[in-house]
Amino acid sequence: MGFDDLFTTEYTENLTKELEKLSGNNKEKKSYKDDRIWEAQMDKAGNGMAVIRFLPPPDGEASPAAKLWYHAFTGPSGDWYYKNCLTTIGKRDPVADANNVLWETGIESNQNIARDRKRKLNYYSNIYIVSDPANPENEGKVFLFKYGAKIYEHIKKKTHPDTAFGETPINIFDFMNGADFKLRIRKVGQWANYDLSEWAAPSALLGGNKDELRELYDKLYSLSAFVAPDQFEDYDVLKAKFDGVINPKGIKERFTAEEIEPEEDDIPIGGVDPRSTVAVGSAGGEGEETVADAMDYFKNLAENDD
C-alpha cells in the first residue's frame, strides 16, 4: 500500500474492518450446527411436514439407533451446563451422583431442583428423505435424524404393537419391509407436537432396487460415534464444570437427587449397546429377512438391553 492509497475509499473501508478486528467487535461466531443432521422446517405458525424413512444400522454396527443421555440446565447465575451424561456408557456421572444424594432426603424443594437437572434423552438414526416440501433439495438424500421420546413412541408402537388388538409388528428399519414415516408437526402451546404423525403401509424403499439400496447403504453415517468414549469428558472435568455452574460464587447450596426414571417398560428400538461393532443378521440390510425374523431380532436386542 502506497501513500496515495491512504486517501481512497477502499483504504477507509479496510481500515474500519481491521479496527473492528482489533476491538473484538468483529469476532466470527462459531457454528455448532451439524450439517449431517436433518431437521424438519416449520412455518411461522409452528407447523411442518415431511416423509422420511428410517434406515438399517450402518456396516459393522448392530443397532439402528444411538441412545444418548445428556444434562442441560442453568445455574443461579444463568450459566449453562450442557454435557453428555456418563451414564450413557455405564459410568458414574457427577450430576447424577449429586442428584442422588439429596433425592433421598425427601425434601420437596430438593426434588424439584432434581427434576430441573435430571438427564434428558436423544436418539440418533439414519434416515432417507422421501419428501421435504420446505427443502426439496434434501429429497433422495441420507441424513442423520436426532429425535426424542415422542418420535420414539411412534417407533415403539410400530415395532412392538399391542398384538392383542391384532396389530402386526413391523421392522420400520428394513429396506424391503419397512414403512415411510409421515412426520407432521404442530405447535401446541410452546412445544412441537407429533401426535398426528403416522406410518404408511409397508413397502420396499426405492422399489427394492438392490443396486440403488446398496449405494444408499454405503452413505449411512456411524451411530456408534455418538456414544464413543471420546464424546464424554472425564468425571472430574464434568464435576468441576458442574460445581462452577451451580455454585459460581462459592456459596454452599443444596444438591438434589436425580429421579431415576423407570425403564423396565422402555422397549428398545435397537436394544443392544449402539457402540457394539458386531453386526446382527444381514448387515447389508437388503431386505432378505422376513418380518418375523426382524421381530426376533428386536426381541433379542430388548432382552439384552440394560
C-alpha positions as CSV (number, residue, x, y, z in Angstrom):
1,M,0.0,0.0,0.0
2,G,1.4,3.4,-1.0
3,F,0.9,6.9,0.2
4,D,-1.8,7.7,-2.4
5,D,-3.8,4.6,-1.2
6,L,-4.4,6.3,2.1
7,F,-6.9,8.7,0.5
8,T,-9.1,6.1,-1.2
9,T,-12.5,4.8,-0.1
10,E,-11.2,1.2,-0.2
11,Y,-8.5,2.1,2.3
12,T,-11.0,3.6,4.7
13,E,-13.3,0.6,4.5
14,N,-10.4,-1.9,5.0
15,L,-9.1,0.2,7.9
16,T,-12.5,0.1,9.6
17,K,-12.6,-3.7,9.3
18,E,-9.1,-4.0,10.8
19,L,-10.1,-1.7,13.7
20,E,-13.1,-3.9,14.3
21,K,-10.9,-7.0,14.5
22,L,-8.6,-5.3,17.0
23,S,-11.5,-4.2,19.2
24,G,-13.0,-7.7,19.1
25,N,-16.3,-6.4,17.6
26,N,-15.9,-8.5,14.5
27,K,-15.4,-11.9,16.1
28,E,-16.7,-14.7,14.0
29,K,-19.4,-16.7,15.7
30,K,-18.7,-20.4,15.8
31,S,-21.4,-22.6,14.3
32,Y,-22.3,-25.8,16.2
33,K,-24.7,-27.0,13.5
34,D,-24.0,-30.4,12.2
35,D,-25.0,-30.4,8.5
36,R,-25.4,-34.2,8.6
37,I,-28.4,-33.8,10.9
38,W,-31.7,-33.2,9.2
39,E,-34.4,-31.0,10.8
40,A,-37.9,-30.5,9.7
41,Q,-38.6,-26.9,8.9
42,M,-41.7,-25.3,10.4
43,D,-43.7,-22.4,9.1
44,K,-44.5,-19.2,11.2
45,A,-47.4,-21.0,12.8
46,G,-45.1,-23.8,14.0
47,N,-46.4,-26.4,11.6
48,G,-44.3,-28.7,9.4
49,M,-44.4,-31.9,7.5
50,A,-42.1,-34.3,5.7
51,V,-41.9,-38.0,4.8
52,I,-38.9,-39.9,6.0
53,R,-37.7,-43.5,6.0
54,F,-35.7,-44.9,8.9
55,L,-32.7,-46.9,7.7
56,P,-30.9,-50.1,9.0
57,P,-27.7,-50.0,11.1
58,P,-24.6,-49.0,9.2
59,D,-21.9,-51.5,8.3
60,G,-20.3,-53.1,11.4
61,E,-22.9,-51.7,13.9
62,A,-25.8,-53.7,15.4
63,S,-28.3,-51.0,16.4
64,P,-30.3,-48.7,14.1
65,A,-30.3,-46.0,16.8
66,A,-27.8,-44.5,19.2
67,K,-29.3,-43.6,22.6
68,L,-27.6,-40.6,24.3
69,W,-28.3,-39.2,27.7
70,Y,-27.3,-35.7,28.5
71,H,-27.8,-32.9,31.0
72,A,-28.9,-29.4,30.1
73,F,-29.8,-26.7,32.7
74,T,-28.7,-23.3,34.0
75,G,-27.2,-22.4,37.4
76,P,-28.1,-19.5,39.7
77,S,-26.0,-17.0,37.6
78,G,-27.6,-18.2,34.3
79,D,-24.5,-20.2,33.2
80,W,-25.3,-23.3,31.2
81,Y,-24.3,-26.9,32.0
82,Y,-24.8,-28.8,28.7
83,K,-22.8,-32.1,28.8
84,N,-23.2,-35.7,27.7
85,C,-24.1,-37.9,30.7
86,L,-21.6,-40.6,31.6
87,T,-24.5,-43.0,32.5
88,T,-24.9,-43.4,28.7
89,I,-21.8,-45.6,28.7
90,G,-22.4,-47.2,32.1
91,K,-20.2,-44.9,34.2
92,R,-20.9,-42.7,37.2
93,D,-21.8,-39.1,36.4
94,P,-21.3,-36.2,38.8
95,V,-24.7,-34.6,38.2
96,A,-26.4,-37.9,38.7
97,D,-24.3,-38.5,41.9
98,A,-25.1,-35.1,43.3
99,N,-28.8,-35.5,42.5
100,N,-29.0,-38.9,44.1
101,V,-27.5,-37.7,47.3
102,L,-30.4,-35.4,48.2
103,W,-33.2,-37.0,46.3
104,E,-33.3,-39.5,49.2
105,T,-33.8,-36.6,51.7
106,G,-37.4,-36.4,50.6
107,I,-37.3,-32.7,50.7
108,E,-39.7,-31.4,48.0
109,S,-37.6,-28.3,47.2
110,N,-34.6,-30.5,46.6
111,Q,-36.6,-32.9,44.5
112,N,-37.9,-30.0,42.4
113,I,-34.3,-28.9,41.6
114,A,-33.5,-32.5,40.8
115,R,-36.3,-32.6,38.2
116,D,-34.8,-29.5,36.6
117,R,-31.4,-31.1,36.4
118,K,-32.3,-34.7,35.6
119,R,-30.9,-36.3,32.5
120,K,-32.6,-35.9,29.1
121,L,-32.6,-38.3,26.2
122,N,-31.9,-38.1,22.5
123,Y,-31.8,-40.8,19.8
124,Y,-29.9,-40.7,16.5
125,S,-30.8,-42.7,13.4
126,N,-30.0,-42.7,9.7
127,I,-32.9,-41.6,7.6
128,Y,-33.8,-41.3,3.9
129,I,-35.7,-38.2,2.9
130,V,-38.7,-39.2,0.8
131,S,-40.4,-35.8,0.8
132,D,-39.4,-32.4,2.3
133,P,-41.7,-29.7,0.9
134,A,-39.9,-26.9,2.7
135,N,-36.5,-28.0,1.4
136,P,-37.0,-30.3,-1.7
137,E,-33.2,-30.3,-2.3
138,N,-33.0,-32.7,0.6
139,E,-35.2,-35.4,-1.1
140,G,-33.4,-38.6,-2.1
141,K,-30.5,-38.0,0.4
142,V,-29.4,-39.7,3.6
143,F,-29.2,-37.7,6.8
144,L,-28.9,-38.3,10.5
145,F,-32.1,-37.6,12.5
146,K,-32.0,-36.5,16.1
147,Y,-35.2,-37.2,17.9
148,G,-36.7,-37.6,21.4
149,A,-39.2,-39.6,23.3
150,K,-42.3,-38.6,21.3
151,I,-40.9,-39.9,18.0
152,Y,-39.5,-42.9,19.8
153,E,-43.0,-43.7,21.0
154,H,-44.2,-43.8,17.4
155,I,-41.4,-46.2,16.5
156,K,-42.0,-48.4,19.6
157,K,-45.8,-48.7,18.8
158,K,-44.9,-50.0,15.3
159,T,-42.1,-52.4,16.2
160,H,-43.8,-53.6,19.4
161,P,-47.6,-53.1,19.0
162,D,-50.3,-54.5,21.1
163,T,-50.8,-57.8,19.4
164,A,-54.0,-58.4,21.5
165,F,-55.7,-56.0,19.1
166,G,-54.5,-57.8,16.0
167,E,-51.7,-55.4,15.2
168,T,-48.7,-56.8,13.3
169,P,-45.2,-55.8,14.3
170,I,-43.3,-54.0,11.6
171,N,-39.5,-53.6,11.4
172,I,-39.6,-50.0,10.2
173,F,-35.8,-50.0,9.7
174,D,-35.9,-52.7,7.0
175,F,-35.2,-51.8,3.4
176,M,-37.8,-54.1,1.9
177,N,-40.5,-54.4,4.6
178,G,-40.2,-51.1,6.4
179,A,-42.5,-48.2,6.2
180,D,-42.3,-44.5,5.4
181,F,-43.0,-42.2,8.4
182,K,-45.3,-39.2,7.7
183,L,-43.9,-36.6,10.1
184,R,-46.5,-34.0,11.0
185,I,-45.6,-31.2,13.4
186,R,-48.0,-28.8,15.1
187,K,-47.3,-26.2,17.7
188,V,-49.3,-26.9,20.8
189,G,-48.6,-24.2,23.4
190,Q,-44.9,-23.7,23.4
191,W,-44.0,-27.2,22.2
192,A,-43.8,-29.1,19.0
193,N,-46.4,-31.9,18.9
194,Y,-46.1,-35.0,16.8
195,D,-49.3,-36.8,17.6
196,L,-50.7,-36.5,14.0
197,S,-47.6,-38.3,12.6
198,E,-48.3,-41.7,11.1
199,W,-46.8,-44.7,9.3
200,A,-47.5,-45.5,5.7
201,A,-48.2,-49.1,4.6
202,P,-45.1,-51.3,4.5
203,S,-43.2,-51.1,1.2
204,A,-39.8,-51.6,-0.4
205,L,-37.6,-48.5,-0.4
206,L,-36.6,-47.4,-3.9
207,G,-38.8,-50.1,-5.3
208,G,-36.5,-52.7,-3.9
209,N,-33.7,-52.0,-6.4
210,K,-30.7,-53.6,-4.7
211,D,-28.1,-51.7,-6.6
212,E,-29.7,-48.4,-5.5
213,L,-30.1,-49.7,-2.0
214,R,-26.5,-50.8,-1.8
215,E,-25.4,-47.3,-2.9
216,L,-27.6,-45.8,-0.3
217,Y,-26.3,-48.2,2.4
218,D,-22.8,-47.1,1.7
219,K,-23.8,-43.5,2.6
220,L,-25.0,-44.3,6.1
221,Y,-23.3,-42.5,9.0
222,S,-21.9,-44.1,12.0
223,L,-24.2,-44.1,15.0
224,S,-21.8,-45.6,17.5
225,A,-19.7,-42.5,17.1
226,F,-22.3,-40.5,19.1
227,V,-21.7,-42.7,22.2
228,A,-18.0,-43.4,21.7
229,P,-15.7,-42.7,24.7
230,D,-14.3,-39.6,23.2
231,Q,-17.7,-38.0,23.3
232,F,-17.6,-37.9,27.1
233,E,-15.5,-35.9,29.4
234,D,-13.8,-37.4,32.5
235,Y,-15.8,-37.4,35.7
236,D,-13.5,-34.8,37.4
237,V,-13.7,-32.5,34.5
238,L,-17.5,-32.7,34.5
239,K,-17.7,-32.2,38.2
240,A,-15.5,-29.0,38.1
241,K,-17.8,-27.6,35.4
242,F,-20.9,-28.7,37.4
243,D,-19.6,-27.1,40.6
244,G,-18.8,-23.9,38.7
245,V,-22.3,-23.6,37.3
246,I,-24.3,-24.4,40.4
247,N,-22.0,-22.6,42.8
248,P,-20.4,-19.7,40.9
249,K,-19.6,-17.6,43.9
250,G,-18.6,-20.2,46.4
251,I,-22.0,-20.2,48.1
252,K,-22.9,-23.6,49.6
253,E,-26.1,-24.8,48.2
254,R,-28.2,-27.9,48.5
255,F,-27.8,-30.5,45.9
256,T,-30.7,-32.7,44.8
257,A,-31.1,-36.2,43.8
258,E,-32.0,-37.2,40.3
259,E,-35.2,-39.1,40.0
260,I,-34.3,-42.3,38.3
261,E,-36.9,-42.8,35.5
262,P,-38.4,-46.3,35.3
263,E,-37.1,-48.0,32.2
264,E,-38.5,-51.5,32.7
265,D,-41.1,-51.0,30.0
266,D,-38.8,-49.0,27.8
267,I,-38.6,-51.5,24.9
268,P,-35.5,-50.5,22.9
269,I,-35.8,-49.8,19.2
270,G,-32.3,-51.1,18.7
271,G,-31.8,-52.6,22.1
272,V,-28.1,-53.5,22.3
273,D,-25.4,-51.1,23.2
274,P,-25.1,-49.0,20.0
275,R,-21.3,-49.0,20.5
276,S,-21.2,-52.6,19.5
277,T,-19.3,-53.4,16.4
278,V,-20.9,-56.8,16.0
279,A,-23.3,-56.9,13.1
280,V,-26.5,-58.8,13.6
281,G,-28.3,-60.6,10.8
282,S,-27.9,-59.2,7.3
283,A,-25.7,-56.1,7.8
284,G,-26.3,-55.1,4.2
285,G,-30.0,-54.6,5.1
286,E,-31.1,-55.7,1.7
287,G,-34.5,-56.9,2.9
288,E,-33.9,-60.7,2.7
289,E,-35.1,-61.3,6.3
290,T,-38.8,-61.8,7.0
291,V,-40.9,-59.6,9.3
292,A,-40.8,-62.5,11.8
293,D,-37.0,-62.6,11.6
294,A,-36.9,-58.9,12.2
295,M,-39.1,-59.1,15.2
296,D,-37.0,-61.9,16.7
297,Y,-34.1,-59.6,16.2
298,F,-35.7,-56.8,18.1
299,K,-36.8,-59.2,20.8
300,N,-33.3,-60.5,21.3
301,L,-32.0,-56.9,21.5
302,A,-34.6,-56.0,24.0
303,E,-33.7,-58.9,26.2
304,N,-30.1,-57.9,26.2
305,D,-30.7,-54.2,26.9
306,D,-29.7,-52.7,30.2
